[in-house]
């Protein structure tokens, strides 16, 4: 079957007021389709645009599009953060492992799914490329699927294979995927990386995200052996370790010999690495992030971050007080999965202070802050001043341990607050 290509405007013309539209995740967001939909802001009313974090334009989230569109985010990205803060959208808190269920059980009924795909092969199959996550579920349940065919989208192995017969409209658009290059690593982040690396055992299965701290950890693992990847996402930081043979996935029990993820984002080097690479399996989030799947791998070492953590171990990772910043995502999926894995280590790694010098280790979370990981789930916490394992510690012992990980300029005030609240 040879796809019949439409213009972006023709492809989104069937979207009606009151519809629910799903947008493909992260760097896979189909920019031409998003732009064509956003340009209909004056003729549409109350269209719900549902997605996880996306990169690129989000014209539907701009103030002048408020009557036409409502943003409904399962994980808040920078391009919609202001819209949600100003009431032009809302946030659905959900574990990434359960997000596909929202679509498969019709909690969210999708009228149109806007996706990016690799060009069809000679058998008529395309790939969802760098993002399978919840997109596969949305595509399965959508009444109509509109795809931007992009030769820059890697053809990946795993769950993301889709036949052209499942797609209702095609748009040709060979846009470069957005690139997120590795950032500079500060001395504090490097120190965190060094501390966390001492916790990683040979043969460990790693879960990590994007950013300076995961990259700092990866930079310190060059002397390790037989590491594996089972992670909701990964970025360029893994590539040097794959090239050196440090990451070979030989000790895993789930997809031994393969890296497993549900989405990926980074630079063109990463996308080229993923293209037609049978050593990488891009899978549905309901599989990758399912706790009982994660725990089957040995020595799962889950490295996640936080906005702040209180002296009892409660972790806020999705908001700054009442201001929503990101989302629940997969942190709890992997914290729990790692804790149940044989010799697993769930780790919360964060700088001791914010960019303004405020302590990230606090007596109590800010008013309105969301607890993403409870004090009962927290095990290892690391800052640039070391690490502590809170598992089995009383609240008093936790307070002492966390104060020792705080910046020295904040330790006295934290101790005073702990004494006033009778933690110490």
C-alpha positions in Angstrom: 0.0 0.0 0.0 1.5 3.3 -1.1 0.5 6.2 1.2 -1.3 9.1 -0.2 0.2 12.3 1.1 -1.8 15.3 2.2 -0.7 18.8 3.2 -0.6 19.3 6.9 -3.6 21.5 6.7 -5.6 18.8 4.9 -4.5 16.2 7.4 -5.8 18.0 10.4 -8.9 19.4 8.8 -11.0 16.6 10.3 -10.3 17.7 13.9 -13.5 19.3 15.3 -14.3 21.5 18.3 -14.5 19.4 21.5 -12.2 16.7 20.2 -9.3 15.1 22.1 -6.0 15.1 20.2 -2.9 13.2 21.3 0.6 14.4 20.4 3.6 12.1 20.0 6.1 12.4 22.9 9.4 14.3 23.3 11.5 14.9 20.1 9.0 12.8 18.1 6.3 15.5 18.3 5.3 16.0 14.6 6.1 19.7 14.2 4.3 20.2 10.9 1.1 18.7 12.2 1.3 20.6 15.5 1.8 23.8 13.6 -1.2 23.2 11.3 -3.4 22.3 14.2 -2.3 25.4 16.2 -3.1 27.6 13.2 -6.7 26.6 13.5 -7.0 28.4 16.9 -9.6 30.9 15.7 -12.0 28.3 14.2 -11.8 25.6 16.8 -13.1 25.6 20.4 -12.3 23.5 23.4 -10.0 21.0 21.7 -8.1 19.0 24.4 -4.5 18.4 23.4 -3.1 15.5 25.5 0.5 14.5 25.7 3.5 13.7 27.8 6.5 16.1 27.6 7.1 17.3 24.1 9.9 19.3 22.4 9.5 22.0 19.8 6.7 24.3 19.1 3.4 24.2 21.1 1.3 27.0 19.5 -1.8 25.5 21.0 -0.5 26.5 24.4 -0.1 30.2 23.6 -2.4 32.8 25.2 -4.1 33.7 21.9 -5.1 30.0 21.4 -6.8 29.7 24.8 -10.3 29.5 23.5 -9.4 27.0 20.9 -7.3 24.6 22.9 -6.8 23.2 26.4 -3.5 21.6 27.3 -3.8 18.4 29.2 -0.3 17.2 30.2 0.8 13.9 31.7 4.3 15.3 32.2 4.9 19.0 31.9 7.5 20.2 29.5 9.0 23.7 29.2 6.8 24.6 26.1 3.5 24.2 28.1 4.7 25.1 31.7 3.5 28.7 31.5 0.1 27.7 30.0 -0.6 25.3 32.9 0.6 27.9 35.4 -1.8 30.5 33.9 -4.8 28.1 33.8 -4.9 27.4 30.1 -4.3 23.8 30.7 -4.0 21.2 33.4 -1.9 18.3 34.6 -2.8 14.6 35.1 -0.6 13.0 37.8 0.1 9.4 36.7 2.9 6.9 36.9 4.4 6.4 33.5 3.8 2.7 33.9 0.1 3.4 34.1 -0.2 6.2 31.5 -0.9 3.8 28.6 -3.8 2.4 30.6 -5.5 5.9 30.4 -5.9 5.3 26.7 -6.4 1.5 26.6 -9.3 1.7 29.1 -10.9 4.8 27.6 -10.3 7.0 30.6 -9.0 9.3 27.9 -10.8 8.8 24.6 -8.6 9.9 21.7 -10.3 11.3 18.5 -7.1 12.0 16.6 -3.5 10.9 17.3 -0.7 13.1 15.7 2.5 11.1 15.4 5.9 10.9 13.6 7.0 7.8 11.8 9.9 6.5 9.8 9.1 5.9 6.1 7.3 2.6 5.4 9.5 -0.3 4.4 8.7 -2.6 1.4 6.2 -4.5 3.6 4.3 -1.3 4.6 5.7 -1.1 8.1 6.8 2.1 9.8 8.3 2.8 13.2 7.4 5.1 16.0 11.1 5.7 16.3 12.5 7.3 19.4 9.2 7.4 21.4 7.0 4.4 22.0 6.0 5.2 25.6 2.2 6.0 25.7 2.1 6.7 22.0 1.5 3.1 21.0 -1.6 2.9 23.3 -2.9 6.2 21.9 -2.5 5.0 18.3 -4.2 1.7 19.1 -7.3 3.5 20.5 -7.5 6.7 18.4 -10.4 7.0 16.0 -8.0 8.6 13.5 -4.3 8.5 13.2 -2.4 11.2 11.3 1.3 10.7 10.7 4.2 12.9 9.6 6.5 10.6 7.6 10.1 11.7 8.4 13.2 10.0 7.0 15.1 11.6 9.9 13.1 9.4 12.4 15.2 6.3 13.3 13.6 3.0 12.5 13.8 1.3 15.9 13.1 -2.3 17.0 10.6 -3.3 19.6 7.0 -2.3 20.2 6.9 0.7 17.9 6.2 -1.0 14.6 3.0 0.2 12.9 1.6 -0.8 9.5 0.4 1.9 7.1 -3.1 0.4 7.1 -3.4 1.6 10.7 -2.8 5.2 9.6 -5.6 7.4 8.1 -3.6 10.3 6.8 0.0 10.9 5.8 2.0 14.1 5.6 5.6 14.2 4.2 7.9 16.2 6.4 11.6 15.4 6.7 12.4 17.7 9.6 15.5 17.2 11.7 14.6 15.9 15.1 15.2 18.4 18.0 18.6 17.8 19.5 19.4 18.1 23.2 23.2 18.1 23.6 24.9 17.1 26.8 25.3 20.1 29.1 28.3 21.3 31.0 28.9 19.4 34.2 29.6 21.6 37.3 32.1 20.6 40.0 29.1 19.7 42.3 27.5 17.5 39.7 30.8 15.8 39.0 31.2 15.1 42.7 27.7 13.6 42.8 28.6 11.5 39.8 31.7 10.2 41.6 29.7 9.3 44.7 26.9 7.6 42.9 29.4 5.6 40.7 30.8 4.0 43.9 27.3 2.5 44.4 27.1 1.0 41.0 28.3 -2.7 41.0 29.7 -4.6 38.0 26.8 -6.3 36.3 24.3 -3.7 37.4 21.2 -2.8 35.3 21.0 1.0 35.1 18.0 3.4 34.9 18.9 7.0 34.4 17.5 10.1 32.7 18.9 13.0 30.8 20.9 15.9 32.3 24.2 16.7 33.9 23.9 14.3 36.9 23.2 11.1 34.9 26.0 12.1 32.5 28.4 12.8 35.4 27.6 9.3 36.7 28.1 7.7 33.3 31.4 9.5 32.9 32.7 7.8 36.1 31.7 4.2 35.0 34.5 3.6 32.5 36.2 1.1 34.8 33.0 -1.0 35.4 32.1 -4.2 33.7 29.0 -5.8 32.2 26.5 -3.0 32.8 23.1 -3.1 31.3 20.3 -0.5 30.4 16.7 -0.9 31.3 15.4 2.7 31.6 12.4 4.7 30.6 14.8 6.8 28.6 18.4 7.3 27.8 20.6 9.9 26.0 24.1 10.3 24.4 25.8 9.7 27.8 25.5 5.9 27.3 27.2 5.8 23.9 30.9 6.0 25.1 30.2 3.1 27.5 28.6 1.1 24.7 31.6 1.7 22.5 34.0 0.6 25.2 32.0 -2.6 25.9 31.2 -1.5 29.5 27.5 -1.5 28.6 26.9 -4.9 27.0 23.7 -6.0 28.8 25.2 -9.5 29.3 24.0 -9.9 32.9 20.3 -8.8 32.5 17.5 -11.3 32.8 14.9 -9.2 30.8 16.0 -8.8 27.2 19.6 -10.0 27.9 22.0 -8.6 25.3 19.7 -5.6 24.6 19.3 -2.1 25.9 15.6 -1.4 26.7 13.9 2.0 26.9 10.5 3.6 26.1 11.8 6.8 24.6 15.2 8.5 23.8 16.3 12.0 23.3 19.7 13.5 22.6 21.8 14.5 19.5 21.9 13.2 16.0 24.6 10.8 17.1 22.2 9.1 19.4 19.4 8.9 16.7 21.9 7.4 14.2 22.9 4.8 16.9 19.2 3.8 17.3 18.5 3.5 13.6 17.9 -0.2 12.7 19.9 -1.3 15.8 18.7 -4.7 17.0 20.6 -4.2 20.2 18.1 -1.6 21.4 14.4 -2.4 22.1 12.1 0.5 22.3 9.1 -0.8 24.2 5.7 0.3 25.6 5.9 2.2 28.9 3.5 -0.3 30.5 6.3 -2.9 30.0 9.5 -0.9 30.6 8.2 0.8 33.7 6.3 -2.1 35.2 7.7 -2.8 38.7 7.6 -6.6 38.5 9.5 -6.4 35.1 12.1 -4.0 36.5 12.8 -6.1 39.6 13.6 -9.2 37.5 16.8 -7.7 36.4 19.8 -8.0 38.8 21.3 -5.1 40.7 18.9 -2.5 39.3 20.5 0.8 40.0 17.9 3.5 39.5 19.3 7.1 39.5 16.7 9.8 39.8 16.7 13.4 40.9 14.5 15.7 43.0 13.6 19.3 43.5 13.8 19.0 47.3 13.8 16.4 50.0 12.7 16.9 53.6 14.5 15.6 56.7 12.3 12.6 57.0 13.0 11.5 53.4 9.9 12.8 51.5 10.9 13.6 47.9 9.3 16.3 45.8 10.1 16.0 42.1 7.2 17.5 40.2 6.5 20.9 41.7 8.1 23.9 43.4 5.6 24.5 46.1 2.2 24.8 44.4 3.8 25.6 41.0 3.7 22.6 38.8 7.0 22.0 37.1 7.3 18.5 35.6 5.5 15.3 36.6 5.5 12.0 38.4 6.9 10.3 35.4 8.7 7.0 36.1 10.5 7.8 39.3 8.3 5.7 41.6 8.2 2.9 39.0 12.0 2.5 39.1 12.5 3.4 42.8 10.2 0.6 43.7 11.5 -1.8 41.0 15.1 -1.2 42.1 14.4 -1.8 45.7 12.8 -5.2 44.9 15.6 -6.2 42.5 18.4 -8.6 43.7 21.0 -6.2 45.3 19.2 -3.3 43.7 19.8 0.3 44.7 17.2 3.1 44.3 19.1 6.4 44.4 17.9 10.0 44.7 20.7 12.2 43.5 20.6 16.0 43.8 22.8 19.0 44.4 22.7 20.2 47.9 21.6 23.7 46.9 19.6 25.5 44.2 21.1 27.9 41.8 20.2 30.7 44.3 22.0 29.0 47.1 18.9 27.7 48.9 19.1 24.3 50.5 17.4 21.4 48.6 17.4 19.4 51.8 14.7 21.2 53.9 13.0 20.8 57.3 9.6 20.4 55.6 8.6 20.5 51.9 7.2 23.8 50.6 3.5 24.3 51.1 1.7 22.6 48.2 4.7 20.5 47.1 3.9 17.1 45.7 5.4 14.0 47.3 6.5 11.9 44.3 8.5 9.4 46.3 7.4 8.7 49.9 9.7 8.4 52.8 9.0 4.7 53.0 10.2 4.2 49.4 13.5 6.2 49.7 16.7 4.3 50.1 19.9 6.0 48.9 20.3 9.8 48.8 23.4 11.4 47.3 24.6 15.0 47.1 28.1 16.3 46.3 28.9 15.7 50.0 28.4 12.0 49.9 25.6 9.5 50.2 23.5 7.8 52.8 21.2 4.8 52.8 18.0 5.8 54.7 16.5 2.3 54.5 15.8 1.0 58.0 16.7 4.4 59.6 14.4 6.0 62.1 13.2 9.6 61.4 15.9 10.8 63.9 18.6 8.9 62.2 17.4 10.1 58.8 17.5 13.7 59.9 21.1 13.3 61.0 22.1 11.6 57.8 20.4 14.1 55.5 21.9 17.1 57.4 25.3 15.6 56.8 24.6 15.7 53.0 23.4 19.3 53.1 25.7 22.2 52.2 27.8 23.2 55.2 26.3 26.7 55.3 22.8 25.2 55.9 23.6 22.4 58.4 23.2 24.5 61.6 19.8 25.9 60.6 18.6 22.4 59.5 19.8 21.0 62.9 18.0 23.8 64.7 14.8 23.1 62.8 15.1 19.4 63.5 15.4 20.1 67.2 12.5 22.4 67.2 10.3 19.8 65.6 11.8 17.1 67.9 13.3 15.1 65.1 16.5 15.5 67.1 
